[in-house]
């Protein structure tokens, strides 16, 4: 898959996720607006019902007074004495008594409407009605309300409590003055003498509470989708990286095999040549070249096959007592043959005593050889390699240090992956399959050891491998 195709897929997935999130947010916003409108409508309806009943009470008082006036046989005159309205338990009219009023309808209504607002309402009855209507509307949250006298520009009561003159100043009730809900009382008059003002301290929690479940589920699904997206991108990039590493591996393997095959072909052609076949020394020389190149090819094939078998469940270790100091000495002698022609040096400091560990001699030898070979390959200048052993609480530690190219932080994260090779810029003389360090890590792990790498670009690298004295039963 090309890089362009990968970016296109990532872009489409990201666009879809962003669109889904935006759509979900719009739905949540719409739900909030609907809930807010429903809540506001419910509160406003309750206040309107209370205000209407207050007006109905006064209208009933006027009508009852008029009726009682005519019943007294003095049409258009005046009825004196107290008038009892309604039964003792009839809602807001319960237990109300009236003073004497003119029976003339117009004059009577004027007398009623010209009274102070305090005389025209029953704050305790209003409070009971308010509580009842709120409960009927399914609103059990706290609601702050007050009766506001528009003529005197002060609050008469708050939540059913009578306010003193000092306590009725609007500056003390700014929450009600700037509340969301206002309903006029006696709004059939030319001027509105009073208002019911209210606000809900818990409005936001009430509006949001019904959407908490939907919001939580939506957020959960969005997080799942984002997680899947991130994982998908990770898999795509990982597969792309693995594909690139396998391509490099195939190219390197082709190169590694092509060179000895070409050398063997030339040597074979030379041997069959009449000029060479009659010279035993030259025949032996070309035969040695063929044998050397054949061994080189065999080593490469063996390395690939060896990595294919490096599965912990399939790898059988031949555990014996292994002297790591002796293994390091042998490996140093071998790598010196490659380092000295380049003008390099290999030093060793074998301080481990005891240096015996329980392990597989073949694999431990290959592990040390791989580390030394890696140090040699990634030293562009004459190599300076140091190998040391020492005792640690867990067992024996082996350190291989070079002063070569070094590695970046990103390279250190991937050097133990199969087929991964550190980029060397424009240099193409560093050969290999990218299997050596993967082999080193695997062998270390199956021996229950540990491996650590310290490296800095341009300053070289150090590989620190630790093996326990004994393997678990």
C-alpha positions in Angstrom: 0.0 0.0 0.0 1.4 3.3 -1.0 2.0 6.2 1.4 -0.6 8.3 -0.5 -3.2 5.6 -0.1 -2.5 5.3 3.6 -2.8 9.1 4.1 -6.1 9.0 2.1 -7.5 6.3 4.3 -6.4 8.1 7.5 -8.0 11.3 6.2 -11.3 9.7 5.4 -11.5 8.0 8.7 -10.6 11.1 10.6 -13.1 13.2 8.6 -15.8 10.6 9.4 -15.0 10.7 13.1 -15.0 14.5 13.3 -18.3 14.6 11.4 -19.8 12.0 13.8 -18.6 14.0 16.8 -20.0 17.3 15.4 -23.3 15.6 14.7 -23.5 14.2 18.2 -22.7 17.5 19.7 -25.4 19.2 17.7 -27.9 16.5 18.8 -26.9 17.1 22.4 -27.2 20.9 22.0 -30.7 20.4 20.5 -31.7 18.2 23.4 -30.5 20.8 25.8 -32.5 23.6 24.1 -35.6 21.4 24.1 -35.2 20.6 27.8 -34.6 24.2 28.6 -37.7 25.4 26.7 -39.8 22.7 28.3 -38.6 23.6 31.8 -39.1 27.3 31.2 -42.6 26.7 29.8 -43.5 24.6 32.9 -42.3 27.3 35.4 -44.0 30.0 33.4 -47.3 28.0 33.4 -47.2 27.5 37.1 -46.6 31.2 37.8 -49.5 32.1 35.4 -51.9 29.7 37.1 -51.0 31.3 40.5 -51.4 34.8 39.2 -54.8 33.9 37.5 -56.1 32.4 40.8 -55.1 35.6 42.6 -57.1 37.6 40.1 -60.0 35.2 40.3 -60.1 35.6 44.1 -60.4 39.4 43.8 -63.1 39.1 41.1 -65.0 36.7 43.4 -64.7 39.2 46.3 -66.1 42.0 44.1 -69.0 39.9 42.9 -69.8 38.6 46.3 -69.8 42.1 47.8 -72.1 43.4 45.1 -74.5 40.5 45.6 -74.5 41.0 49.3 -75.1 44.7 48.8 -78.2 44.2 46.6 -79.4 41.5 48.9 -79.5 44.0 51.8 -82.2 46.0 49.9 -80.1 49.1 49.4 -79.4 49.2 45.6 -76.6 51.5 44.8 -76.1 52.2 48.5 -73.5 50.9 50.9 -73.3 47.7 52.8 -71.6 47.9 56.2 -70.3 45.1 58.4 -68.0 42.1 57.6 -68.7 39.7 54.8 -67.5 36.1 55.0 -66.4 34.6 51.6 -66.5 30.9 50.8 -66.3 27.9 53.0 -63.5 27.7 55.6 -61.4 25.4 53.4 -62.0 26.6 49.9 -58.5 27.2 48.5 -57.2 30.7 48.5 -60.6 32.1 49.6 -60.6 30.0 52.8 -61.3 32.1 55.9 -61.1 35.5 54.1 -63.2 38.4 55.6 -64.0 41.6 53.9 -64.7 45.1 55.1 -67.6 47.3 53.9 -67.6 48.4 50.3 -69.8 50.5 48.0 -72.2 48.4 46.1 -71.8 50.5 43.0 -69.9 48.2 40.6 -67.6 50.8 39.2 -66.9 52.4 42.5 -66.4 49.1 44.1 -63.9 47.9 41.5 -62.0 51.1 41.8 -61.8 50.7 45.6 -60.5 47.1 45.1 -57.9 48.0 42.5 -56.7 51.1 44.4 -55.8 49.1 47.4 -52.1 48.4 48.2 -50.9 45.2 46.7 -50.4 43.8 50.2 -54.1 44.1 50.8 -55.0 42.4 47.5 -53.1 39.2 48.0 -52.7 36.4 50.6 -49.0 35.5 50.5 -49.4 32.3 52.6 -52.2 31.0 50.4 -50.1 31.9 47.3 -47.1 30.0 48.7 -49.2 26.9 49.2 -50.7 27.2 45.8 -47.2 27.6 44.3 -45.8 24.5 46.0 -48.8 22.5 44.9 -48.7 23.6 41.3 -44.9 23.0 41.1 -45.4 19.5 42.5 -48.2 18.8 40.0 -45.9 20.0 37.2 -43.3 17.5 38.3 -40.8 20.2 39.4 -39.4 19.2 42.7 -36.3 21.4 42.6 -35.9 24.6 44.5 -37.6 27.7 43.0 -37.0 31.2 44.3 -39.9 33.6 43.8 -41.1 36.9 45.2 -44.2 39.2 44.9 -43.0 42.5 43.5 -45.0 45.7 43.9 -44.5 47.7 40.7 -46.0 50.9 42.2 -43.8 51.0 45.3 -40.9 49.2 43.4 -40.2 46.8 46.2 -40.7 43.2 47.1 -43.6 42.4 49.4 -42.8 38.7 50.1 -40.2 36.1 49.2 -41.0 32.4 49.2 -44.1 33.1 51.3 -42.3 35.1 53.9 -43.4 38.7 54.5 -40.5 41.2 54.0 -40.0 44.3 56.1 -39.6 47.7 54.4 -35.8 47.5 54.9 -35.7 44.0 53.6 -37.9 44.6 50.5 -35.3 46.8 48.7 -34.7 45.4 45.2 -30.9 45.6 45.8 -31.3 42.7 48.2 -33.1 40.6 45.6 -31.1 41.1 42.4 -31.4 37.4 41.7 -35.2 37.8 41.4 -35.0 41.1 39.6 -32.8 39.5 36.9 -34.6 36.1 37.0 -35.8 34.3 33.9 -39.5 34.2 34.9 -41.9 37.2 35.3 -45.7 37.0 35.4 -47.9 40.1 35.9 -50.7 40.1 38.5 -53.9 41.9 37.7 -52.8 42.5 34.1 -56.3 43.4 33.1 -55.8 46.9 34.5 -54.2 49.9 32.7 -51.2 49.7 35.0 -49.8 46.4 36.3 -49.7 46.8 40.1 -47.7 43.6 40.8 -45.6 40.8 39.4 -44.4 37.3 40.4 -40.7 37.1 39.7 -38.8 33.9 40.0 -35.6 32.1 39.1 -34.4 28.5 39.5 -30.9 28.0 41.1 -31.0 24.4 39.9 -32.1 25.1 36.4 -28.9 24.0 34.7 -28.6 20.8 36.7 -32.3 20.0 35.9 -31.8 20.7 32.2 -28.6 18.7 32.0 -29.6 15.8 34.2 -32.0 14.2 31.7 -29.1 14.2 29.1 -26.4 12.8 31.4 -27.2 9.2 30.3 -27.3 10.0 26.6 -24.1 12.2 26.9 -22.2 9.4 28.8 -23.2 6.8 26.2 -22.3 9.1 23.3 -19.0 9.9 24.9 -18.3 6.2 25.4 -19.1 5.4 21.8 -16.9 8.3 20.6 -14.0 7.1 22.7 -14.5 3.5 21.4 -14.5 4.9 17.8 -11.4 7.0 18.5 -9.7 4.0 20.1 -10.4 1.9 17.1 -9.2 4.7 14.8 -5.9 5.1 16.7 -5.5 1.3 16.7 -6.2 1.1 13.0 -3.7 3.8 12.3 -1.2 2.0 14.5 -1.7 -1.2 12.7 -1.5 0.4 9.2 1.7 2.2 10.1 3.1 -0.9 11.7 2.3 -3.1 8.7 3.8 -0.4 6.4 6.9 -0.5 8.5 7.1 -4.3 8.6 6.6 -4.3 4.8 9.4 -1.9 4.3 11.7 -3.9 6.6 10.8 -7.1 4.7 11.5 -5.4 1.4 14.9 -4.2 2.8 15.5 -7.8 4.0 14.8 -9.3 0.6 17.0 -6.7 -1.1 19.9 -7.3 1.4 19.5 -11.1 1.1 19.6 -10.8 -2.7 22.7 -8.7 -2.5 24.3 -11.0 0.1 23.7 -14.0 -2.1 24.5 -12.4 -5.4 28.0 -11.5 -4.5 29.2 -15.0 -3.5 27.3 -16.6 -6.4 29.1 -14.2 -8.8 32.4 -15.0 -7.2 31.8 -18.8 -7.3 30.8 -18.4 -11.0 34.0 -16.6 -11.8 36.1 -19.1 -9.9 34.4 -22.0 -11.6 34.9 -20.5 -15.1 38.5 -19.9 -14.2 39.1 -23.5 -13.1 37.6 -25.0 -16.3 39.9 -22.7 -18.3 42.7 -24.7 -19.9 45.3 -22.1 -18.7 44.2 -22.5 -15.1 43.3 -26.2 -15.0 46.9 -27.1 -15.8 48.2 -25.1 -12.9 47.5 -27.0 -9.6 48.3 -24.0 -7.4 45.8 -21.8 -9.2 43.2 -24.5 -9.1 43.6 -24.8 -5.3 43.4 -21.1 -4.9 40.1 -20.9 -6.8 38.8 -23.9 -5.0 39.5 -22.2 -1.7 37.6 -19.1 -2.9 34.7 -21.3 -3.9 34.7 -23.1 -0.5 35.0 -19.7 1.3 32.1 -18.2 -0.6 30.0 -21.3 -0.2 30.6 -21.2 3.6 29.5 -17.5 3.5 26.3 -18.4 1.7 25.7 -21.3 4.1 26.2 -19.0 7.1 23.6 -16.6 5.7 21.1 -19.3 5.1 21.7 -20.8 8.5 21.1 -17.4 10.1 17.7 -17.0 8.4 16.7 -20.5 9.3 17.9 -20.0 12.9 15.7 -16.9 13.3 12.7 -18.8 11.9 13.1 -21.3 14.7 13.5 -18.7 17.4 10.2 -19.2 19.1 10.4 -19.7 22.8 8.0 -22.6 22.6 10.0 -24.4 19.9 13.6 -23.5 21.0 15.2 -26.3 22.9 18.3 -25.2 24.9 21.1 -27.6 25.6 22.0 -26.3 29.0 25.5 -26.7 30.3 28.0 -24.8 32.4 29.3 -22.0 30.2 32.4 -19.9 31.0 31.5 -16.5 29.6 35.1 -15.2 29.9 36.2 -18.1 27.6 33.3 -17.3 25.2 34.3 -13.7 25.1 38.0 -14.5 24.5 37.1 -16.8 21.6 34.8 -14.1 20.1 37.4 -11.4 20.4 40.0 -13.5 18.6 37.5 -14.0 15.7 36.5 -10.4 15.4 40.1 -9.2 15.5 40.6 -10.9 12.1 38.1 -8.5 10.7 38.9 -5.4 12.7 42.7 -5.3 12.5 42.8 -5.1 8.6 40.7 -1.9 9.1 43.3 -0.5 11.5 41.0 -1.0 14.5 41.5 -2.5 18.0 39.5 -4.8 20.3 40.2 -4.7 24.0 38.8 -6.8 26.7 38.5 -6.6 30.5 37.3 -9.9 31.9 36.7 -9.1 35.6 33.9 -11.6 36.3 34.9 -14.2 38.8 33.1 -16.6 38.9 32.2 -16.4 35.2 30.3 -19.6 34.9 26.6 -19.5 34.0 24.1 -22.1 33.0 23.2 -21.8 29.3 23.4 -23.1 25.8 27.1 -22.8 24.6 26.2 -22.5 20.9 23.6 -19.7 21.3 25.7 -17.8 23.8 28.7 -17.8 21.5 26.5 -16.7 18.6 25.1 -13.9 20.8 28.5 -12.5 21.7 29.7 -12.8 18.0 26.6 -10.9 16.8 27.2 -8.0 19.2 30.9 -7.8 18.2 30.0 -8.0 14.5 27.4 -5.3 15.0 30.0 -3.1 16.7 32.4 -3.6 13.8 29.8 -2.9 11.0 28.6 0.3 12.5 32.1 1.8 13.1 32.9 3.8 9.9 36.3 4.8 11.2 38.9 2.2 12.4 36.8 0.4 15.0 37.6 0.8 18.7 35.7 -2.0 20.5 35.8 -2.8 24.2 34.4 -6.0 25.8 34.0 -6.4 29.5 32.6 -8.9 32.0 31.7 -8.4 35.7 29.7 -9.9 38.4 26.3 -8.4 39.4 23.8 -9.6 42.0 21.8 -11.6 39.4 24.7 -13.2 37.6 27.3 -12.2 35.0 27.1 -9.0 33.0 28.7 -8.7 29.5 29.2 -5.2 28.0 30.2 -4.5 24.3 31.1 -0.9 23.6 32.0 0.8 20.4 32.7 4.3 19.2 30.8 4.1 16.0 27.8 5.8 14.5 25.5 5.5 17.5 21.7 5.6 17.4 18.9 8.0 17.8 16.1 7.5 20.3 13.8 6.2 17.6 16.3 3.7 16.4 16.9 2.4 20.0 13.2 1.6 20.2 13.3 -0.6 17.1 16.7 -2.2 16.9 15.5 -5.5 18.4 12.7 -5.9 15.8 13.2 -8.4 13.1 14.5 -7.0 9.8 15.1 -3.6 11.3 18.3 -1.9 10.3 19.6 1.4 11.5 19.7 3.9 8.6 23.3 5.0 7.9 22.5 8.0 5.6 24.3 7.7 2.2 26.5 4.8 3.4 25.6 1.5 1.8 28.5 -0.6 3.0 26.8 -1.8 6.1 25.5 -5.3 5.1 23.2 -7.7 6.9 19.6 -8.9 7.2 18.5 -6.9 10.3 18.3 -10.2 12.2 21.3 -10.0 14.5 20.0 -7.9 17.4 16.6 -9.6 17.2 18.5 -12.9 17.7 20.5 -11.4 20.6 17.3 -10.3 22.4 15.5 -13.6 21.9 18.4 -15.7 23.1 18.8 -13.4 26.1 15.1 -13.7 27.0 15.1 -17.5 26.7 18.0 -17.6 29.1 16.0 -15.4 31.5 18.5 -12.6 31.2 18.2 -8.9 30.4 19.6 -6.6 27.7 20.0 -2.9 27.8 21.3 -0.5 25.1 22.9 2.9 25.7 23.7 5.0 22.6 24.1 8.5 21.3 24.4 9.7 17.8 28.0 10.1 16.7 29.4 8.8 20.0 28.9 5.0 19.7 26.8 2.4 21.5 27.0 0.1 24.5 25.1 -3.2 24.8 24.8 -4.6 28.3 23.6 -8.2 28.6 23.1 -10.0 31.9 22.8 -13.8 32.4 21.7 -15.5 35.6 24.1 -18.0 37.2 21.4 -20.7 37.1 18.2 -21.2 35.1 14.9 -21.8 36.8 13.8 -25.5 37.1 
